[in-house]
Amino acid sequence: MTDQSQAGAQGQNAKDVPELPKPEMHIVDMSKAEVDFAIEVAKKGIISLFKNERRSFCEVAQFIKKEFDKTFQGAWHVFVGKHFGAWVTYETHKLVYFHIGQAGFMIYKHG
């Protein structure tokens, strides 16, 4: 494949992924580094739905939890969906709740 063909294929892949809306933060009781990490893995999870690499919000939540467990110590819990209610106990400074478009994300540490 020529360099131009490869560049064209990569450009096409970038066009296949829609631009995600800016995250709308609702509750932030977490360090900036953890919040930035949460937003990045949430975006990766949503993009993986568009690419059919994951098939449900449940699989996205599992992906985010594994990334948090791998990167930060402790037991992390993740909710992802369009409609959910939650009342949780969490460790101090270890909770974030935000939306990217219609998808809501609640990530917290307990245990």
VOKOL-289474 format. One record per atom (N, C-alpha, C): atom name; residue in three letters; x negated, z, y. Coordinates in Angstrom, 3 decimals. Layout:
<nodes>
name->CA resn->ALA xx->X zz->Z yy->Y $
...
</nodes>
This chain:
<nodes>
name->N resn->MET xx->-0.842 zz->0.000 yy->-1.171 $
name->CA resn->MET xx->0.000 zz->0.000 yy->0.000 $
name->C resn->MET xx->-0.891 zz->0.000 yy->1.239 $
name->N resn->THR xx->-0.551 zz->-0.777 yy->2.210 $
name->CA resn->THR xx->-1.364 zz->-0.845 yy->3.421 $
name->C resn->THR xx->-1.111 zz->0.364 yy->4.302 $
name->N resn->ASP xx->-2.014 zz->0.569 yy->5.268 $
name->CA resn->ASP xx->-1.869 zz->1.696 yy->6.188 $
name->C resn->ASP xx->-0.578 zz->1.594 yy->6.976 $
name->N resn->GLN xx->-0.207 zz->0.365 yy->7.386 $
name->CA resn->GLN xx->1.024 zz->0.195 yy->8.146 $
name->C resn->GLN xx->2.238 zz->0.523 yy->7.288 $
name->N resn->SER xx->2.221 zz->0.129 yy->6.027 $
name->CA resn->SER xx->3.338 zz->0.411 yy->5.127 $
name->C resn->SER xx->3.493 zz->1.906 yy->4.915 $
name->N resn->GLN xx->2.366 zz->2.599 yy->4.735 $
name->CA resn->GLN xx->2.423 zz->4.045 yy->4.542 $
name->C resn->GLN xx->2.941 zz->4.737 yy->5.790 $
name->N resn->ALA xx->2.477 zz->4.325 yy->6.959 $
name->CA resn->ALA xx->2.935 zz->4.930 yy->8.210 $
name->C resn->ALA xx->4.430 zz->4.689 yy->8.393 $
name->N resn->GLY xx->4.886 zz->3.491 yy->8.040 $
name->CA resn->GLY xx->6.311 zz->3.189 yy->8.150 $
name->C resn->GLY xx->7.145 zz->4.046 yy->7.217 $
name->N resn->ALA xx->6.651 zz->4.269 yy->6.004 $
name->CA resn->ALA xx->7.383 zz->5.103 yy->5.044 $
name->C resn->ALA xx->7.448 zz->6.545 yy->5.532 $
name->N resn->GLN xx->6.341 zz->7.058 yy->6.103 $
name->CA resn->GLN xx->6.349 zz->8.422 yy->6.608 $
name->C resn->GLN xx->7.293 zz->8.547 yy->7.793 $
name->N resn->GLY xx->7.313 zz->7.559 yy->8.677 $
name->CA resn->GLY xx->8.220 zz->7.563 yy->9.819 $
name->C resn->GLY xx->9.665 zz->7.541 yy->9.368 $
name->N resn->GLN xx->9.950 zz->6.796 yy->8.317 $
name->CA resn->GLN xx->11.302 zz->6.737 yy->7.774 $
name->C resn->GLN xx->11.723 zz->8.096 yy->7.240 $
name->N resn->ASN xx->10.809 zz->8.812 yy->6.536 $
name->CA resn->ASN xx->11.137 zz->10.139 yy->6.019 $
name->C resn->ASN xx->11.454 zz->11.099 yy->7.156 $
name->N resn->ALA xx->10.720 zz->11.023 yy->8.247 $
name->CA resn->ALA xx->10.971 zz->11.892 yy->9.395 $
name->C resn->ALA xx->12.354 zz->11.606 yy->9.987 $
name->N resn->LYS xx->12.776 zz->10.342 yy->9.969 $
name->CA resn->LYS xx->14.096 zz->9.981 yy->10.499 $
name->C resn->LYS xx->15.212 zz->10.448 yy->9.570 $
name->N resn->ASP xx->14.935 zz->10.590 yy->8.286 $
name->CA resn->ASP xx->15.951 zz->11.009 yy->7.324 $
name->C resn->ASP xx->16.381 zz->12.464 yy->7.545 $
name->N resn->VAL xx->15.510 zz->13.265 yy->8.150 $
name->CA resn->VAL xx->15.802 zz->14.670 yy->8.366 $
name->C resn->VAL xx->16.371 zz->14.832 yy->9.768 $
name->N resn->PRO xx->17.617 zz->15.309 yy->9.881 $
name->CA resn->PRO xx->18.206 zz->15.456 yy->11.209 $
name->C resn->PRO xx->17.520 zz->16.576 yy->11.991 $
name->N resn->GLU xx->17.546 zz->16.454 yy->13.291 $
name->CA resn->GLU xx->16.995 zz->17.510 yy->14.139 $
name->C resn->GLU xx->17.948 zz->18.698 yy->14.085 $
name->N resn->LEU xx->17.419 zz->19.862 yy->13.779 $
name->CA resn->LEU xx->18.248 zz->21.049 yy->13.650 $
name->C resn->LEU xx->18.510 zz->21.667 yy->15.021 $
name->N resn->PRO xx->19.693 zz->22.258 yy->15.201 $
name->CA resn->PRO xx->19.967 zz->22.926 yy->16.467 $
name->C resn->PRO xx->19.078 zz->24.155 yy->16.644 $
name->N resn->LYS xx->18.931 zz->24.581 yy->17.871 $
name->CA resn->LYS xx->18.141 zz->25.769 yy->18.182 $
name->C resn->LYS xx->18.820 zz->26.991 yy->17.557 $
name->N resn->PRO xx->18.048 zz->27.887 yy->16.933 $
name->CA resn->PRO xx->18.654 zz->29.086 yy->16.337 $
name->C resn->PRO xx->19.352 zz->29.941 yy->17.392 $
name->N resn->GLU xx->20.517 zz->30.434 yy->17.031 $
name->CA resn->GLU xx->21.277 zz->31.342 yy->17.889 $
name->C resn->GLU xx->21.097 zz->32.748 yy->17.330 $
name->N resn->MET xx->20.358 zz->33.582 yy->18.044 $
name->CA resn->MET xx->20.014 zz->34.916 yy->17.567 $
name->C resn->MET xx->21.146 zz->35.894 yy->17.904 $
name->N resn->HIS xx->21.569 zz->36.691 yy->16.907 $
name->CA resn->HIS xx->22.640 zz->37.671 yy->17.109 $
name->C resn->HIS xx->22.088 zz->39.094 yy->17.094 $
name->N resn->ILE xx->21.337 zz->39.437 yy->16.059 $
name->CA resn->ILE xx->20.721 zz->40.763 yy->15.948 $
name->C resn->ILE xx->19.247 zz->40.550 yy->15.632 $
name->N resn->VAL xx->18.383 zz->41.131 yy->16.437 $
name->CA resn->VAL xx->16.949 zz->41.037 yy->16.192 $
name->C resn->VAL xx->16.375 zz->42.441 yy->16.247 $
name->N resn->ASP xx->16.076 zz->42.989 yy->15.088 $
name->CA resn->ASP xx->15.420 zz->44.297 yy->14.977 $
name->C resn->ASP xx->14.263 zz->44.103 yy->14.010 $
name->N resn->MET xx->13.277 zz->43.312 yy->14.460 $
name->CA resn->MET xx->12.189 zz->42.878 yy->13.601 $
name->C resn->MET xx->11.037 zz->42.431 yy->14.503 $
name->N resn->SER xx->9.819 zz->42.459 yy->13.996 $
name->CA resn->SER xx->8.675 zz->42.000 yy->14.789 $
name->C resn->SER xx->8.794 zz->40.498 yy->15.059 $
name->N resn->LYS xx->8.146 zz->40.060 yy->16.134 $
name->CA resn->LYS xx->8.185 zz->38.637 yy->16.488 $
name->C resn->LYS xx->7.633 zz->37.771 yy->15.363 $
name->N resn->ALA xx->6.561 zz->38.216 yy->14.729 $
name->CA resn->ALA xx->5.974 zz->37.439 yy->13.631 $
name->C resn->ALA xx->6.972 zz->37.274 yy->12.485 $
name->N resn->GLU xx->7.696 zz->38.341 yy->12.147 $
name->CA resn->GLU xx->8.686 zz->38.270 yy->11.063 $
name->C resn->GLU xx->9.869 zz->37.393 yy->11.468 $
name->N resn->VAL xx->10.307 zz->37.483 yy->12.724 $
name->CA resn->VAL xx->11.411 zz->36.643 yy->13.201 $
name->C resn->VAL xx->11.010 zz->35.173 yy->13.157 $
name->N resn->ASP xx->9.814 zz->34.865 yy->13.652 $
name->CA resn->ASP xx->9.340 zz->33.479 yy->13.621 $
name->C resn->ASP xx->9.262 zz->32.957 yy->12.190 $
name->N resn->PHE xx->8.785 zz->33.805 yy->11.275 $
name->CA resn->PHE xx->8.713 zz->33.426 yy->9.863 $
name->C resn->PHE xx->10.118 zz->33.179 yy->9.310 $
name->N resn->ALA xx->11.073 zz->34.059 yy->9.660 $
name->CA resn->ALA xx->12.456 zz->33.914 yy->9.184 $
name->C resn->ALA xx->13.053 zz->32.589 yy->9.639 $
name->N resn->ILE xx->12.842 zz->32.248 yy->10.893 $
name->CA resn->ILE xx->13.394 zz->30.993 yy->11.427 $
name->C resn->ILE xx->12.761 zz->29.795 yy->10.727 $
name->N resn->GLU xx->11.457 zz->29.832 yy->10.523 $
name->CA resn->GLU xx->10.780 zz->28.706 yy->9.873 $
name->C resn->GLU xx->11.248 zz->28.513 yy->8.430 $
name->N resn->VAL xx->11.336 zz->29.595 yy->7.647 $
name->CA resn->VAL xx->11.772 zz->29.421 yy->6.256 $
name->C resn->VAL xx->13.248 zz->29.054 yy->6.193 $
name->N resn->ALA xx->14.053 zz->29.542 yy->7.145 $
name->CA resn->ALA xx->15.465 zz->29.155 yy->7.183 $
name->C resn->ALA xx->15.591 zz->27.661 yy->7.461 $
name->N resn->LYS xx->14.802 zz->27.161 yy->8.406 $
name->CA resn->LYS xx->14.816 zz->25.721 yy->8.690 $
name->C resn->LYS xx->14.400 zz->24.918 yy->7.471 $
name->N resn->LYS xx->13.351 zz->25.364 yy->6.780 $
name->CA resn->LYS xx->12.915 zz->24.672 yy->5.559 $
name->C resn->LYS xx->14.030 zz->24.669 yy->4.525 $
name->N resn->GLY xx->14.741 zz->25.779 yy->4.411 $
name->CA resn->GLY xx->15.851 zz->25.871 yy->3.459 $
name->C resn->GLY xx->16.975 zz->24.906 yy->3.790 $
name->N resn->ILE xx->17.345 zz->24.829 yy->5.067 $
name->CA resn->ILE xx->18.413 zz->23.912 yy->5.481 $
name->C resn->ILE xx->17.982 zz->22.462 yy->5.264 $
name->N resn->ILE xx->16.759 zz->22.143 yy->5.635 $
name->CA resn->ILE xx->16.256 zz->20.773 yy->5.435 $
name->C resn->ILE xx->16.253 zz->20.416 yy->3.952 $
name->N resn->SER xx->15.924 zz->21.392 yy->3.093 $
name->CA resn->SER xx->15.932 zz->21.121 yy->1.655 $
name->C resn->SER xx->17.339 zz->20.806 yy->1.149 $
name->N resn->LEU xx->18.373 zz->21.342 yy->1.803 $
name->CA resn->LEU xx->19.752 zz->20.971 yy->1.448 $
name->C resn->LEU xx->20.010 zz->19.511 yy->1.813 $
name->N resn->PHE xx->19.557 zz->19.103 yy->3.001 $
name->CA resn->PHE xx->19.738 zz->17.708 yy->3.426 $
name->C resn->PHE xx->19.033 zz->16.744 yy->2.484 $
name->N resn->LYS xx->17.888 zz->17.166 yy->1.970 $
name->CA resn->LYS xx->17.104 zz->16.308 yy->1.074 $
name->C resn->LYS xx->17.548 zz->16.433 yy->-0.389 $
name->N resn->ASN xx->18.569 zz->17.229 yy->-0.659 $
name->CA resn->ASN xx->19.078 zz->17.478 yy->-2.012 $
name->C resn->ASN xx->18.048 zz->18.135 yy->-2.923 $
name->N resn->GLU xx->17.083 zz->18.868 yy->-2.342 $
name->CA resn->GLU xx->16.129 zz->19.628 yy->-3.144 $
name->C resn->GLU xx->16.770 zz->20.946 yy->-3.593 $
name->N resn->ARG xx->17.717 zz->21.424 yy->-2.799 $
name->CA resn->ARG xx->18.516 zz->22.599 yy->-3.153 $
name->C resn->ARG xx->19.969 zz->22.194 yy->-3.003 $
name->N resn->ARG xx->20.843 zz->22.849 yy->-3.780 $
name->CA resn->ARG xx->22.227 zz->22.387 yy->-3.822 $
name->C resn->ARG xx->23.218 zz->23.347 yy->-3.189 $
name->N resn->SER xx->22.782 zz->24.559 yy->-2.816 $
name->CA resn->SER xx->23.743 zz->25.519 yy->-2.273 $
name->C resn->SER xx->23.055 zz->26.512 yy->-1.352 $
name->N resn->PHE xx->23.867 zz->27.210 yy->-0.567 $
name->CA resn->PHE xx->23.338 zz->28.274 yy->0.281 $
name->C resn->PHE xx->22.715 zz->29.384 yy->-0.571 $
name->N resn->CYS xx->23.246 zz->29.581 yy->-1.763 $
name->CA resn->CYS xx->22.680 zz->30.587 yy->-2.674 $
name->C resn->CYS xx->21.232 zz->30.242 yy->-3.022 $
name->N resn->GLU xx->20.966 zz->28.991 yy->-3.298 $
name->CA resn->GLU xx->19.587 zz->28.570 yy->-3.602 $
name->C resn->GLU xx->18.687 zz->28.704 yy->-2.377 $
name->N resn->VAL xx->19.233 zz->28.461 yy->-1.184 $
name->CA resn->VAL xx->18.461 zz->28.644 yy->0.046 $
name->C resn->VAL xx->18.124 zz->30.122 yy->0.223 $
name->N resn->ALA xx->19.106 zz->30.996 yy->-0.016 $
name->CA resn->ALA xx->18.870 zz->32.444 yy->0.093 $
name->C resn->ALA xx->17.785 zz->32.892 yy->-0.885 $
name->N resn->GLN xx->17.826 zz->32.372 yy->-2.099 $
name->CA resn->GLN xx->16.815 zz->32.707 yy->-3.104 $
name->C resn->GLN xx->15.427 zz->32.260 yy->-2.636 $
name->N resn->PHE xx->15.334 zz->31.067 yy->-2.072 $
name->CA resn->PHE xx->14.069 zz->30.553 yy->-1.551 $
name->C resn->PHE xx->13.529 zz->31.466 yy->-0.434 $
name->N resn->ILE xx->14.403 zz->31.836 yy->0.509 $
name->CA resn->ILE xx->13.984 zz->32.686 yy->1.627 $
name->C resn->ILE xx->13.521 zz->34.050 yy->1.111 $
name->N resn->LYS xx->14.271 zz->34.639 yy->0.185 $
name->CA resn->LYS xx->13.891 zz->35.940 yy->-0.364 $
name->C resn->LYS xx->12.516 zz->35.876 yy->-1.027 $
name->N resn->LYS xx->12.289 zz->34.851 yy->-1.822 $
name->CA resn->LYS xx->10.989 zz->34.712 yy->-2.493 $
name->C resn->LYS xx->9.856 zz->34.581 yy->-1.483 $
name->N resn->GLU xx->10.087 zz->33.828 yy->-0.407 $
name->CA resn->GLU xx->9.066 zz->33.666 yy->0.628 $
name->C resn->GLU xx->8.787 zz->34.997 yy->1.335 $
name->N resn->PHE xx->9.844 zz->35.757 yy->1.639 $
name->CA resn->PHE xx->9.650 zz->37.058 yy->2.282 $
name->C resn->PHE xx->8.955 zz->38.038 yy->1.346 $
name->N resn->ASP xx->9.379 zz->38.085 yy->0.089 $
name->CA resn->ASP xx->8.750 zz->38.994 yy->-0.879 $
name->C resn->ASP xx->7.273 zz->38.665 yy->-1.054 $
name->N resn->LYS xx->6.938 zz->37.379 yy->-1.006 $
name->CA resn->LYS xx->5.564 zz->36.942 yy->-1.193 $
name->C resn->LYS xx->4.710 zz->37.274 yy->0.042 $
name->N resn->THR xx->5.300 zz->37.157 yy->1.227 $
name->CA resn->THR xx->4.547 zz->37.298 yy->2.471 $
name->C resn->THR xx->4.507 zz->38.736 yy->2.993 $
name->N resn->PHE xx->5.620 zz->39.450 yy->2.849 $
name->CA resn->PHE xx->5.722 zz->40.811 yy->3.376 $
name->C resn->PHE xx->6.022 zz->41.773 yy->2.232 $
name->N resn->GLN xx->5.559 zz->42.990 yy->2.337 $
name->CA resn->GLN xx->5.761 zz->43.993 yy->1.286 $
name->C resn->GLN xx->7.217 zz->44.462 yy->1.238 $
name->N resn->GLY xx->7.650 zz->44.978 yy->0.085 $
name->CA resn->GLY xx->8.968 zz->45.599 yy->-0.028 $
name->C resn->GLY xx->10.010 zz->44.698 yy->-0.651 $
name->N resn->ALA xx->11.234 zz->45.222 yy->-0.637 $
name->CA resn->ALA xx->12.370 zz->44.504 yy->-1.221 $
name->C resn->ALA xx->13.218 zz->43.913 yy->-0.098 $
name->N resn->TRP xx->13.249 zz->42.594 yy->-0.009 $
name->CA resn->TRP xx->14.000 zz->41.885 yy->1.011 $
name->C resn->TRP xx->15.308 zz->41.367 yy->0.431 $
name->N resn->HIS xx->16.327 zz->41.331 yy->1.273 $
name->CA resn->HIS xx->17.656 zz->40.872 yy->0.871 $
name->C resn->HIS xx->18.095 zz->39.796 yy->1.862 $
name->N resn->VAL xx->18.784 zz->38.772 yy->1.349 $
name->CA resn->VAL xx->19.112 zz->37.619 yy->2.183 $
name->C resn->VAL xx->20.553 zz->37.167 yy->1.921 $
name->N resn->PHE xx->21.293 zz->36.972 yy->3.012 $
name->CA resn->PHE xx->22.614 zz->36.352 yy->2.976 $
name->C resn->PHE xx->22.499 zz->35.028 yy->3.719 $
name->N resn->VAL xx->23.068 zz->33.965 yy->3.145 $
name->CA resn->VAL xx->23.122 zz->32.671 yy->3.813 $
name->C resn->VAL xx->24.504 zz->32.090 yy->3.572 $
name->N resn->GLY xx->25.153 zz->31.630 yy->4.626 $
name->CA resn->GLY xx->26.455 zz->31.016 yy->4.450 $
name->C resn->GLY xx->27.135 zz->30.714 yy->5.759 $
name->N resn->LYS xx->28.308 zz->30.107 yy->5.658 $
name->CA resn->LYS xx->29.082 zz->29.787 yy->6.854 $
name->C resn->LYS xx->30.006 zz->30.934 yy->7.240 $
name->N resn->HIS xx->30.486 zz->31.678 yy->6.256 $
name->CA resn->HIS xx->31.412 zz->32.779 yy->6.522 $
name->C resn->HIS xx->31.046 zz->33.948 yy->5.627 $
name->N resn->PHE xx->30.635 zz->35.045 yy->6.217 $
name->CA resn->PHE xx->30.398 zz->36.246 yy->5.431 $
name->C resn->PHE xx->30.430 zz->37.452 yy->6.346 $
name->N resn->GLY xx->30.774 zz->38.566 yy->5.781 $
name->CA resn->GLY xx->30.713 zz->39.839 yy->6.497 $
name->C resn->GLY xx->29.701 zz->40.712 yy->5.782 $
name->N resn->ALA xx->29.094 zz->41.609 yy->6.517 $
name->CA resn->ALA xx->28.095 zz->42.476 yy->5.894 $
name->C resn->ALA xx->28.052 zz->43.808 yy->6.636 $
name->N resn->TRP xx->27.823 zz->44.842 yy->5.886 $
name->CA resn->TRP xx->27.587 zz->46.171 yy->6.420 $
name->C resn->TRP xx->26.494 zz->46.737 yy->5.547 $
name->N resn->VAL xx->25.281 zz->46.796 yy->6.063 $
name->CA resn->VAL xx->24.133 zz->47.116 yy->5.227 $
name->C resn->VAL xx->23.323 zz->48.273 yy->5.804 $
name->N resn->THR xx->22.587 zz->48.927 yy->4.926 $
name->CA resn->THR xx->21.586 zz->49.913 yy->5.322 $
name->C resn->THR xx->20.242 zz->49.207 yy->5.215 $
name->N resn->TYR xx->19.424 zz->49.330 yy->6.259 $
name->CA resn->TYR xx->18.146 zz->48.638 yy->6.256 $
name->C resn->TYR xx->17.071 zz->49.525 yy->6.861 $
name->N resn->GLU xx->15.834 zz->49.191 yy->6.564 $
name->CA resn->GLU xx->14.720 zz->49.928 yy->7.128 $
name->C resn->GLU xx->14.604 zz->49.618 yy->8.623 $
name->N resn->THR xx->14.160 zz->50.606 yy->9.381 $
name->CA resn->THR xx->14.002 zz->50.444 yy->10.824 $
name->C resn->THR xx->13.116 zz->49.246 yy->11.133 $
name->N resn->HIS xx->13.561 zz->48.432 yy->12.073 $
name->CA resn->HIS xx->12.829 zz->47.249 yy->12.542 $
name->C resn->HIS xx->12.627 zz->46.203 yy->11.450 $
name->N resn->LYS xx->13.604 zz->46.065 yy->10.557 $
name->CA resn->LYS xx->13.491 zz->45.087 yy->9.462 $
name->C resn->LYS xx->14.813 zz->44.358 yy->9.227 $
name->N resn->LEU xx->15.452 zz->43.891 yy->10.309 $
name->CA resn->LEU xx->16.707 zz->43.155 yy->10.176 $
name->C resn->LEU xx->16.749 zz->42.037 yy->11.206 $
name->N resn->VAL xx->17.206 zz->40.872 yy->10.775 $
name->CA resn->VAL xx->17.482 zz->39.772 yy->11.697 $
name->C resn->VAL xx->18.740 zz->39.051 yy->11.212 $
name->N resn->TYR xx->19.579 zz->38.663 yy->12.179 $
name->CA resn->TYR xx->20.801 zz->37.920 yy->11.888 $
name->C resn->TYR xx->20.902 zz->36.800 yy->12.913 $
name->N resn->PHE xx->20.997 zz->35.556 yy->12.433 $
name->CA resn->PHE xx->21.039 zz->34.406 yy->13.325 $
name->C resn->PHE xx->21.760 zz->33.243 yy->12.666 $
name->N resn->HIS xx->22.099 zz->32.256 yy->13.471 $
name->CA resn->HIS xx->22.713 zz->31.012 yy->12.996 $
name->C resn->HIS xx->21.828 zz->29.834 yy->13.375 $
name->N resn->ILE xx->21.775 zz->28.872 yy->12.490 $
name->CA resn->ILE xx->21.235 zz->27.549 yy->12.793 $
name->C resn->ILE xx->22.384 zz->26.597 yy->12.519 $
name->N resn->GLY xx->22.974 zz->26.096 yy->13.584 $
name->CA resn->GLY xx->24.194 zz->25.310 yy->13.421 $
name->C resn->GLY xx->25.293 zz->26.216 yy->12.885 $
name->N resn->GLN xx->25.959 zz->25.779 yy->11.827 $
name->CA resn->GLN xx->27.038 zz->26.571 yy->11.233 $
name->C resn->GLN xx->26.539 zz->27.555 yy->10.186 $
name->N resn->ALA xx->25.294 zz->27.448 yy->9.785 $
name->CA resn->ALA xx->24.759 zz->28.310 yy->8.720 $
name->C resn->ALA xx->24.253 zz->29.627 yy->9.305 $
name->N resn->GLY xx->24.780 zz->30.728 yy->8.769 $
name->CA resn->GLY xx->24.355 zz->32.051 yy->9.188 $
name->C resn->GLY xx->23.311 zz->32.605 yy->8.230 $
name->N resn->PHE xx->22.370 zz->33.388 yy->8.777 $
name->CA resn->PHE xx->21.291 zz->33.980 yy->7.988 $
name->C resn->PHE xx->21.179 zz->35.455 yy->8.339 $
name->N resn->MET xx->21.270 zz->36.314 yy->7.355 $
name->CA resn->MET xx->20.989 zz->37.723 yy->7.537 $
name->C resn->MET xx->19.873 zz->38.090 yy->6.570 $
name->N resn->ILE xx->18.778 zz->38.584 yy->7.113 $
name->CA resn->ILE xx->17.608 zz->38.930 yy->6.320 $
name->C resn->ILE xx->17.228 zz->40.350 yy->6.679 $
name->N resn->TYR xx->17.107 zz->41.207 yy->5.664 $
name->CA resn->TYR xx->16.735 zz->42.588 yy->5.938 $
name->C resn->TYR xx->15.956 zz->43.170 yy->4.776 $
name->N resn->LYS xx->15.254 zz->44.244 yy->5.096 $
name->CA resn->LYS xx->14.448 zz->44.935 yy->4.088 $
name->C resn->LYS xx->15.066 zz->46.295 yy->3.809 $
name->N resn->HIS xx->15.194 zz->46.602 yy->2.529 $
name->CA resn->HIS xx->15.661 zz->47.917 yy->2.088 $
name->C resn->HIS xx->15.089 zz->48.175 yy->0.709 $
name->N resn->GLY xx->14.284 zz->49.178 yy->0.628 $
name->CA resn->GLY xx->13.705 zz->49.544 yy->-0.665 $
name->C resn->GLY xx->12.262 zz->49.146 yy->-0.822 $
</nodes>
